[in-house]
């Protein structure tokens, strides 16, 4: 999908925007929506990758009450909550938010990050099989032998693999979103899609 002004591809009117930190978040949500039979574009929903949590203010300016004024939702990592909280407050969408209050405004937190949520939902052993099928097992085995990772668990090693190479996060996020049982979709991903 990507950034748009006030229309979606195909000319449909924009009704809602889901703000996410990066392209891996967008890829996973698009796959999950499709697997649930949703056509977000036809519904007037766009998922916008902001290229980092620090860009939340600019995105809220563009899509919030002082911009296009569409329904907003979002997905963020726990470590980035402060940026989202401050952004919503500055945009006039909320006042004096406490940690954890963002859900009432449609913004949902991943415990560590998207990859952590999906690895837990899919299962580390299954994700390892996904890595093998995708042709990444040689790189993964090399990574596992690094002194800093040798004694870490499989879950941590997989997260490190996904964050370590260009395009890896997006590729593996989409593959894990394809593999996760629809009854096991991580709560924040499920909730943000239901909110739009």
Secondary structure, DSSP 8 states (H G I E B T S, - for coil): ----SSB-TTS-B--EEEEESSHHHHHHHHHHHHHTT--HHHHTEEEEE-SSGGGHHHHHHHHSTTTT--EEEEEEEGGGHHHHHHHHHHTTS-SS--TTGGGGGTEEEESS-HHHHHHHHH-HHHHHHHHHHTT-HHHHHHHHTSTTTTTS-HHHHHHHHHHHSTTHHHHHHHHHHHHS-TTS--HHHHHHHHT-
